[in-house]
């Protein structure tokens, strides 16, 4: 009996240590993403998080997970709000939701994204989380500079090019993969967890930069 107890304790220790290592990798990687974005010279303007649930889920369970350690979030219709963020709960019916959109107003790092990922894991909620950083460069940039920015981001994140990379009409979109980010999706049989888009806005006279993991969710 004593030997069984020791083995169970050892297995539990290994499981906890593995989880801590994965979370440590995730946190270090997200810091790298923010640094990679800022190293391009672009001004970051928005951070968006989209969460897709594996199946519809009770709204109270999601509320509890997202409010964990944050009692300042106030319920307003389908939104949770405080001074730093707006969380939109996309409902299927009165009691269930299928996804969540989070817009971060105060940009002071990616710690909240890390907290959300951890809280969903702790609540054992099966989901796919998308992170998107958006910003601008105050000028039209050349096609060669667009390609150089994408290559620099790949270098800073330790990612390898997978697909895309063609520039057409002042627009570039490319995807890559890095093993240092613990999650990915597959497209055409290839692993993807870095997505870069550069696009010139003729109305605003600015070049928009989007850096996302694993892919850019929504329109761009």
N, C-alpha and C positions, 0 to 999 in steps of 0.2 A: 504493500500500500504506500509506504514511504517513497519507494522508487517511482511509482506512478505519479505521486504528487510532485516530485522533483521534475519529472519529464513534462508534466502539464505546465508547471511554473516556467520552465525553460522555453516551451513553445509560446507561452503568452508573452514572455520577455522578447523573444525574436519578433513576434507579430507587432508589438508596440514599437520596437526599435525600427523595424522596416517602415512603419507608418510615419515615424518621426523623420526618417531619412528622406522619404518621398516628399513630405511637406517642406523639409529644408530645401530640397532641390527646387520645388515649385516656387518658393519665396525668392531664392537666389535668381531664378530664371526671370521672374517678373521684374525684378530690379534691372536686370540686363535689358529687357525689352524697353523699359522707360529710358534708360541711358542710350540705347541704340537709337531711339526716336530723337532724343535731344541732340545727339551727336551729328545729326543731319543738318542742323541749323534751323530746322522748322520750329515754329512756336506751337506748343501743344495747347489745344482749345477745348477738347472734349474727351472724356473717357466714358465709354458705354459698355455695359455688361448685358448680355442676353443669356437667359437660362431656359433650355428646353427640357421638359421632364419626360422620362421614358414612358409614362402613362399619366393620365389625369390624376391630380392629387388634391387632397383636402386643403382648403385655403388656410385653415387654422394651423395646420402642420407647417406650412410654408411661412406664415406670419411668425410663428414661434422661432423657426430657424433664423429668419432674417432679422428679427428683433433681438436675438440673443446678445446680451451685454450692451444693448442700445435701447434704452427706454425712452429716448427722445423722439423716436419715430412715431408720428401721429397718423392715424387712419383718416383718409379723405376720399370718400367714394371708393374707387378701385385703386387708390394710390396710398403708399406710405411715404411720408415726407419728413425731412428735417432741414436744417440750414445747409447741409452738405450734399444732399442727394434726393432724387425722386425715384421711387420704386413703383412701377406700374404692373399690376397683377392682371394678366390676360385670362379672363374667366371663360369657362365652358358653360357653366350654370351658376346658380347662387352659391354653391358650396365648393365647387371644384375649379381648378385652373390648369392650364396646359403649358404656360410659359410666363416668364417674368422679364421685364426690361428695366434696367437701372441706369439712370443718367447721373453722373457725379458732377456736382457744381463746383466744388472746391477741389482743385487739383493739387494735391500735396504728396503724391506718390501712389502706389498701388496696394497699400496695406488693406484697404477695404475689400478689394477684389480677393486678396488672399484670405481674409476673414470669411467672406461669403463661401468660397470653395471649402474651407475647413468646416463651416457650420453645416453645409449641406451633407458633407461626409459624416459628421458627428450625428446628424439626424437620420442617417441611412436613407437619404433621398437620392434615387437614381436620376442622373441628369447629365446634360452636355452643356458646358458653359463656354460662351464666346466672349472674348475681350477685344475691344476695338479702341485704339488711340487715334485721334484725328487732330490735325493741325495744318498750318499753312506756312508757305514761304512767300514773302511779299514781292514777288516778281515772277515773270515767266522764265522758266529755266530751259536750257537746251536739252535735246534728247540724250546727248552724251552724259550730261550731268544727272538726268533721271536714272540712267543705267548705273552711273557711279554711286548714287545714293543707295540704290537697291543692293549693289555689291557690298557697300559699307555696312549696311544693316545685316546682311548675311554674315559678314566677317565678325561683327560685334556680338551676334547671337550664336555664333558657331554653327550656323545653318548651312546646308548644302542646297543648291538650286535644284528644283524638281521640274517646274514647267513655267511657261509664259516668258515674260521678259522682252516681248516685242513692243516697240513704241510706234503708235499711230495716232496722228492728230493730237499731239501733246497729251497722250494717255499711255500709261504703262501699268500692267498688272502682272505680278509674278508670285509664285508660291515655292516654298522650300520646306525642308525638314531638319530638325535638330533633335538628337537623342536627349539633350539636356532638359527639354520640356517633356514631362511624363505623360502627356495626353496627345492624341493625334486623331485625325480622321483619314479615311482612304478615298482617293479619287482615281479611277482608272487603274486600281491596283497599287497605287503609290501612296506612301505615308505623307501627310501634309500637316504641319502645325505652325507655319509662318506664312502670312499673306501680306503682300505689299502692293499698294496702289498709289500712283502719282498722276495727277490730273490738273491741267490748267483751266481755271475758271475765267473766261473772257469778260464776264460781267464785273467780278470783283478784282480782276487784275492780279490774282494770286494763284499760286500752285498749291493744290491740296495734297497732303500726305496722309495716308491711312496705313497703320501697322496693326495687324490683328493676329490672334491665335484662337483656334486653329485655322479659321477662315474668316473673311469679312462677312458678317451677317447683315443682311438687308441691302438696300440700294446704295450705290456709290458711283 
